[in-house]
Amino acid sequence: MGKNRTIWILLLVVFPVLCLCCAATAAFFMVRSMDWGGSWILGGRVAVTGQFNRALVVDGPVSLSVDVPVGDVTVEAGTSGQVTVTATKRAWGSTRNRAQEVLDGIDIGVDQTGNQVRVKVTGLSDVRNVSRSPQVDLVISVPSETASTLDVNVGRVLAAGLSGDLSVKVDVGEVTLNQVLPQELLEIKTRVANVEFTGALVPGAAYRLSSDVGRISMRVPADSAFSIDARSDIGNVDPGFVLSGRSAREGFLSKEVRGSVGENASASLYLRSRVGEISVRPER
């Protein structure tokens, strides 16, 4: 009786998760094919592209907000006192005229209020009678001391060389962070995406990385000091460091690790994945 009950419990827990994984994986590869050069559903589509460039003068630390339904977003440290926005618009249709009509409906709004810059892409939703969703890829260069909020439904996000707080939300895609130094908070929230972080940790800063389905990987210097609270509902947790005050809990599918590394471990890592491995390892 007890054995049968255990089997039913496992089925009730594991089956929905497996369905979620399969659906998420299918969505990821479908979108990857659709948005990053693949060919699916229909062949012989006509593609058109358009370019957009804008340069803004700023004075002092910048606050950047980006909202893109479909497309890749790169935010990188550039020239002090200047924000540049370079966009590539892409649209597809059964004919060139139809593709151009879709492209013309895409709007890239760049608004500036003092040192606050907002980039918002519209015209990508509610596009009918096309075999492939239009997209806008952005490359934004900002002063290094820039606080950024990035919201992407489908696409890849890359942030590099920034020394300001960062908030990223991605539904389906990838998040890659290189040498990002938040003042107080770095927060990443994804649904179906791998998250990769490489660089030093800022003392006193909080790092909150979470993914519903996807791997979370952090590479930090070997002499880093930090506290860690990491949990994967389905997947391994590998801290990669010798932890003080370590506590670990392993369930049938889940793993949870808490502890601290080094002296004066004021940087804090809060890592969560519902389905996916979590690792924090020394840089090679």
C-alpha positions as a Python dict, from the first residue, in 0.01 Angstrom:
ca = {
    (1, 'M'): (0, 0, 0),
    (2, 'G'): (274, 240, 101),
    (3, 'K'): (479, 151, -204),
    (4, 'N'): (186, 213, -440),
    (5, 'R'): (117, 545, -273),
    (6, 'T'): (479, 651, -322),
    (7, 'I'): (461, 562, -691),
    (8, 'W'): (144, 768, -737),
    (9, 'I'): (299, 1065, -557),
    (10, 'L'): (606, 1046, -780),
    (11, 'L'): (388, 1029, -1090),
    (12, 'L'): (184, 1328, -981),
    (13, 'V'): (499, 1529, -915),
    (14, 'V'): (721, 1420, -1200),
    (15, 'F'): (469, 1399, -1486),
    (16, 'P'): (365, 1767, -1482),
    (17, 'V'): (728, 1871, -1456),
    (18, 'L'): (824, 1653, -1752),
    (19, 'C'): (539, 1805, -1952),
    (20, 'L'): (664, 2151, -1857),
    (21, 'C'): (1018, 2061, -1964),
    (22, 'C'): (903, 1919, -2298),
    (23, 'A'): (682, 2219, -2371),
    (24, 'A'): (950, 2464, -2268),
    (25, 'T'): (1215, 2288, -2474),
    (26, 'A'): (988, 2278, -2777),
    (27, 'A'): (909, 2647, -2736),
    (28, 'F'): (1274, 2734, -2699),
    (29, 'F'): (1386, 2552, -3013),
    (30, 'M'): (1086, 2672, -3212),
    (31, 'V'): (1158, 3032, -3120),
    (32, 'R'): (1531, 2983, -3172),
    (33, 'S'): (1461, 2857, -3521),
    (34, 'M'): (1209, 3129, -3585),
    (35, 'D'): (1413, 3420, -3461),
    (36, 'W'): (1777, 3319, -3512),
    (37, 'G'): (1797, 3211, -3870),
    (38, 'G'): (1609, 2881, -3896),
    (39, 'S'): (1335, 2786, -4135),
    (40, 'W'): (1014, 2633, -4011),
    (41, 'I'): (650, 2600, -4119),
    (42, 'L'): (694, 2773, -4457),
    (43, 'G'): (980, 2811, -4699),
    (44, 'G'): (1054, 3078, -4960),
    (45, 'R'): (974, 3370, -4735),
    (46, 'V'): (1081, 3718, -4835),
    (47, 'A'): (1290, 3908, -4578),
    (48, 'V'): (1349, 4281, -4551),
    (49, 'T'): (1561, 4473, -4302),
    (50, 'G'): (1593, 4829, -4182),
    (51, 'Q'): (1842, 5023, -3971),
    (52, 'F'): (1788, 5276, -3694),
    (53, 'N'): (2052, 5488, -3520),
    (54, 'R'): (2020, 5744, -3246),
    (55, 'A'): (2279, 5923, -3029),
    (56, 'L'): (2197, 6105, -2705),
    (57, 'V'): (2407, 6335, -2489),
    (58, 'V'): (2392, 6264, -2114),
    (59, 'D'): (2565, 6406, -1809),
    (60, 'G'): (2642, 6177, -1518),
    (61, 'P'): (2509, 5831, -1430),
    (62, 'V'): (2237, 5706, -1664),
    (63, 'S'): (1913, 5518, -1600),
    (64, 'L'): (1822, 5298, -1897),
    (65, 'S'): (1494, 5117, -1962),
    (66, 'V'): (1449, 4878, -2256),
    (67, 'D'): (1130, 4700, -2363),
    (68, 'V'): (1148, 4462, -2663),
    (69, 'P'): (887, 4194, -2743),
    (70, 'V'): (1107, 3993, -2984),
    (71, 'G'): (1479, 4044, -3047),
    (72, 'D'): (1828, 4033, -2906),
    (73, 'V'): (1947, 4312, -2676),
    (74, 'T'): (2309, 4403, -2609),
    (75, 'V'): (2396, 4671, -2353),
    (76, 'E'): (2765, 4751, -2326),
    (77, 'A'): (2988, 5013, -2172),
    (78, 'G'): (3091, 5281, -2418),
    (79, 'T'): (3179, 5649, -2426),
    (80, 'S'): (3119, 5862, -2120),
    (81, 'G'): (2851, 6128, -2169),
    (82, 'Q'): (2680, 5950, -2456),
    (83, 'V'): (2415, 5687, -2521),
    (84, 'T'): (2393, 5534, -2868),
    (85, 'V'): (2113, 5309, -2988),
    (86, 'T'): (2166, 5096, -3298),
    (87, 'A'): (1876, 4879, -3411),
    (88, 'T'): (1826, 4629, -3689),
    (89, 'K'): (1465, 4569, -3783),
    (90, 'R'): (1372, 4244, -3956),
    (91, 'A'): (1042, 4141, -4109),
    (92, 'W'): (918, 3860, -4331),
    (93, 'G'): (625, 3811, -4564),
    (94, 'S'): (495, 3605, -4854),
    (95, 'T'): (587, 3896, -5084),
    (96, 'R'): (831, 4185, -5058),
    (97, 'N'): (546, 4431, -5034),
    (98, 'R'): (392, 4240, -4745),
    (99, 'A'): (728, 4214, -4567),
    (100, 'Q'): (790, 4587, -4616),
    (101, 'E'): (444, 4663, -4481),
    (102, 'V'): (526, 4470, -4164),
    (103, 'L'): (865, 4642, -4137),
    (104, 'D'): (708, 4987, -4175),
    (105, 'G'): (477, 4907, -3885),
    (106, 'I'): (766, 4862, -3643),
    (107, 'D'): (842, 5163, -3427),
    (108, 'I'): (1150, 5219, -3213),
    (109, 'G'): (1080, 5485, -2957),
    (110, 'V'): (1377, 5650, -2784),
    (111, 'D'): (1280, 5899, -2515),
    (112, 'Q'): (1511, 6102, -2295),
    (113, 'T'): (1436, 6293, -1978),
    (114, 'G'): (1761, 6425, -1838),
    (115, 'N'): (1975, 6117, -1778),
    (116, 'Q'): (1680, 5880, -1801),
    (117, 'V'): (1664, 5701, -2135),
    (118, 'R'): (1382, 5473, -2242),
    (119, 'V'): (1387, 5248, -2550),
    (120, 'K'): (1057, 5081, -2639),
    (121, 'V'): (983, 4873, -2947),
    (122, 'T'): (626, 4844, -3069),
    (123, 'G'): (458, 4704, -3378),
    (124, 'L'): (585, 4349, -3332),
    (125, 'S'): (264, 4214, -3182),
    (126, 'D'): (-70, 4162, -3353),
    (127, 'V'): (99, 4107, -3690),
    (128, 'R'): (-126, 3880, -3892),
    (129, 'N'): (-84, 3665, -4201),
    (130, 'V'): (293, 3629, -4171),
    (131, 'S'): (485, 3303, -4127),
    (132, 'R'): (752, 3449, -3903),
    (133, 'S'): (740, 3707, -3628),
    (134, 'P'): (924, 4033, -3697),
    (135, 'Q'): (1203, 4125, -3458),
    (136, 'V'): (1430, 4410, -3357),
    (137, 'D'): (1789, 4353, -3243),
    (138, 'L'): (1934, 4634, -3032),
    (139, 'V'): (2293, 4728, -2951),
    (140, 'I'): (2302, 5004, -2689),
    (141, 'S'): (2622, 5172, -2578),
    (142, 'V'): (2608, 5357, -2248),
    (143, 'P'): (2843, 5512, -1990),
    (144, 'S'): (2971, 5238, -1761),
    (145, 'E'): (2784, 5383, -1460),
    (146, 'T'): (2440, 5299, -1593),
    (147, 'A'): (2150, 5140, -1407),
    (148, 'S'): (1953, 4925, -1653),
    (149, 'T'): (1611, 4760, -1665),
    (150, 'L'): (1574, 4521, -1959),
    (151, 'D'): (1246, 4351, -2049),
    (152, 'V'): (1252, 4101, -2337),
    (153, 'N'): (978, 3852, -2419),
    (154, 'V'): (1173, 3639, -2668),
    (155, 'G'): (1543, 3689, -2735),
    (156, 'R'): (1894, 3692, -2600),
    (157, 'V'): (2029, 3953, -2359),
    (158, 'L'): (2396, 4042, -2323),
    (159, 'A'): (2520, 4297, -2069),
    (160, 'A'): (2892, 4377, -2047),
    (161, 'G'): (3117, 4619, -1862),
    (162, 'L'): (2843, 4793, -1664),
    (163, 'S'): (2886, 4925, -1310),
    (164, 'G'): (2527, 4999, -1215),
    (165, 'D'): (2228, 4805, -1084),
    (166, 'L'): (2074, 4571, -1339),
    (167, 'S'): (1732, 4412, -1370),
    (168, 'V'): (1659, 4168, -1653),
    (169, 'K'): (1337, 3988, -1737),
    (170, 'V'): (1331, 3733, -2022),
    (171, 'D'): (1050, 3492, -2103),
    (172, 'V'): (1229, 3272, -2360),
    (173, 'G'): (1593, 3310, -2462),
    (174, 'E'): (1933, 3346, -2295),
    (175, 'V'): (2097, 3588, -2052),
    (176, 'T'): (2473, 3646, -2054),
    (177, 'L'): (2643, 3885, -1811),
    (178, 'N'): (3012, 3974, -1841),
    (179, 'Q'): (3189, 4195, -1586),
    (180, 'V'): (2872, 4356, -1451),
    (181, 'L'): (2924, 4534, -1118),
    (182, 'P'): (2597, 4634, -954),
    (183, 'Q'): (2590, 4907, -690),
    (184, 'E'): (2332, 4721, -480),
    (185, 'L'): (2126, 4473, -682),
    (186, 'L'): (2153, 4246, -984),
    (187, 'E'): (1824, 4068, -1048),
    (188, 'I'): (1749, 3823, -1329),
    (189, 'K'): (1411, 3658, -1384),
    (190, 'T'): (1350, 3415, -1669),
    (191, 'R'): (1098, 3155, -1767),
    (192, 'V'): (1282, 2943, -2025),
    (193, 'A'): (1644, 3056, -2043),
    (194, 'N'): (1996, 2975, -1935),
    (195, 'V'): (2167, 3243, -1726),
    (196, 'E'): (2544, 3286, -1731),
    (197, 'F'): (2742, 3531, -1517),
    (198, 'T'): (3116, 3590, -1537),
    (199, 'G'): (3305, 3845, -1329),
    (200, 'A'): (3382, 3979, -983),
    (201, 'L'): (3127, 4011, -704),
    (202, 'V'): (3068, 4351, -543),
    (203, 'P'): (3088, 4349, -161),
    (204, 'G'): (2748, 4430, -13),
    (205, 'A'): (2560, 4368, -339),
    (206, 'A'): (2274, 4122, -376),
    (207, 'Y'): (2259, 3883, -671),
    (208, 'R'): (1916, 3731, -730),
    (209, 'L'): (1906, 3495, -1029),
    (210, 'S'): (1606, 3278, -1104),
    (211, 'S'): (1484, 3065, -1394),
    (212, 'D'): (1176, 2848, -1426),
    (213, 'V'): (1346, 2623, -1681),
    (214, 'G'): (1715, 2672, -1743),
    (215, 'R'): (2067, 2647, -1611),
    (216, 'I'): (2220, 2912, -1385),
    (217, 'S'): (2599, 2931, -1408),
    (218, 'M'): (2829, 3176, -1229),
    (219, 'R'): (3206, 3209, -1274),
    (220, 'V'): (3367, 3431, -1012),
    (221, 'P'): (3727, 3494, -898),
    (222, 'A'): (3879, 3225, -678),
    (223, 'D'): (3928, 3471, -390),
    (224, 'S'): (3562, 3581, -385),
    (225, 'A'): (3373, 3619, -59),
    (226, 'F'): (2999, 3562, -59),
    (227, 'S'): (2704, 3392, 104),
    (228, 'I'): (2494, 3155, -103),
    (229, 'D'): (2136, 3035, -84),
    (230, 'A'): (2073, 2811, -386),
    (231, 'R'): (1797, 2568, -469),
    (232, 'S'): (1699, 2365, -775),
    (233, 'D'): (1367, 2183, -763),
    (234, 'I'): (1487, 1947, -1036),
    (235, 'G'): (1863, 1958, -1084),
    (236, 'N'): (2198, 1965, -911),
    (237, 'V'): (2345, 2251, -707),
    (238, 'D'): (2724, 2275, -725),
    (239, 'P'): (2877, 2560, -520),
    (240, 'G'): (3229, 2478, -646),
    (241, 'F'): (3382, 2635, -331),
    (242, 'V'): (3444, 2511, 21),
    (243, 'L'): (3158, 2657, 224),
    (244, 'S'): (3160, 2758, 588),
    (245, 'G'): (2845, 2688, 784),
    (246, 'R'): (2730, 2472, 498),
    (247, 'S'): (2388, 2315, 510),
    (248, 'A'): (2255, 2097, 231),
    (249, 'R'): (1927, 1923, 171),
    (250, 'E'): (1866, 1668, -101),
    (251, 'G'): (1524, 1543, -195),
    (252, 'F'): (1419, 1293, -458),
    (253, 'L'): (1470, 1550, -734),
    (254, 'S'): (1569, 1872, -560),
    (255, 'K'): (1884, 2002, -399),
    (256, 'E'): (1940, 2302, -173),
    (257, 'V'): (2269, 2447, -47),
    (258, 'R'): (2339, 2733, 194),
    (259, 'G'): (2665, 2864, 337),
    (260, 'S'): (2937, 3125, 297),
    (261, 'V'): (3275, 3155, 127),
    (262, 'G'): (3571, 3362, 247),
    (263, 'E'): (3594, 3630, 512),
    (264, 'N'): (3353, 3923, 530),
    (265, 'A'): (3112, 3751, 292),
    (266, 'S'): (2889, 4052, 236),
    (267, 'A'): (2794, 3978, -126),
    (268, 'S'): (2489, 3753, -129),
    (269, 'L'): (2380, 3503, -394),
    (270, 'Y'): (2015, 3396, -407),
    (271, 'L'): (1980, 3140, -687),
    (272, 'R'): (1667, 2952, -787),
    (273, 'S'): (1581, 2715, -1070),
    (274, 'R'): (1269, 2508, -1093),
    (275, 'V'): (1422, 2285, -1362),
    (276, 'G'): (1795, 2317, -1421),
    (277, 'E'): (2142, 2294, -1271),
    (278, 'I'): (2290, 2570, -1055),
    (279, 'S'): (2667, 2615, -1033),
    (280, 'V'): (2904, 2873, -882),
    (281, 'R'): (3264, 2800, -971),
    (282, 'P'): (3601, 2976, -962),
    (283, 'E'): (3712, 3138, -1285),
    (284, 'R'): (3971, 2938, -1474),
}
